[in-house]
């Protein structure tokens, strides 16, 4: 049992005792009953606030869905359906597409801003989310309004996927995001699509 839940239980007990005693027995002195009730209410408020802060799931990250292109059927390879080449995008978008039946490789989105370095994108799973022939990943930009980015989609084998995941973890731990040089992209990552997008707002320092 968590400390926060224990506080809530104690608060409930105090409030119930106070209410029950005032209605029936009057066993507890009124000068004691009132402070007990107040303490019980305060414990409920504090415990409820603390429990919610600790146990609620993390905030759901909202991402903008931009323009989409039509899907080319039959689906024989990985396709990007959003964003489109030349789009003006917000700071946080959902890059999404489709993949063929039986596709087993991970799909990664990397951003290449004006510093010419590569930044793997991920959500909570690190790799793009895949289900029922569709994939998507939250893509975050951190540049100035009007800055041009290359958005590159890769298929990655297990080794390349592990490299990208470990790189992101290292950057998070050190709180530094230096990007990757072109020669650091693992050989197990195969480029699927490349497009240019432009930031429609200032995204520097947003994340």
WOHUGI-V709542 format. One record per run of one state. SS is the DSSP state (@ for helix, = for strand, . for the rest). FROM is the first residue (numbers start at 1). TO is the last residue. If there is no record, write none. Layout:
ss:SS from:FROM to:TO
ss:SS from:FROM to:TO
This chain:
ss:. from:1 to:2
ss:@ from:3 to:25
ss:. from:26 to:29
ss:@ from:30 to:55
ss:. from:56 to:63
ss:= from:64 to:64
ss:. from:65 to:78
ss:= from:79 to:82
ss:. from:83 to:87
ss:= from:88 to:89
ss:. from:90 to:91
ss:= from:92 to:98
ss:. from:99 to:105
ss:= from:106 to:112
ss:. from:113 to:117
ss:= from:118 to:121
ss:. from:122 to:128
ss:= from:129 to:131
ss:. from:132 to:133
ss:= from:134 to:140
ss:. from:141 to:147
ss:= from:148 to:156
ss:. from:157 to:157
ss:@ from:158 to:174
ss:. from:175 to:179
ss:= from:180 to:180
ss:. from:181 to:181
ss:@ from:182 to:184
ss:. from:185 to:188
ss:= from:189 to:199
ss:. from:200 to:207
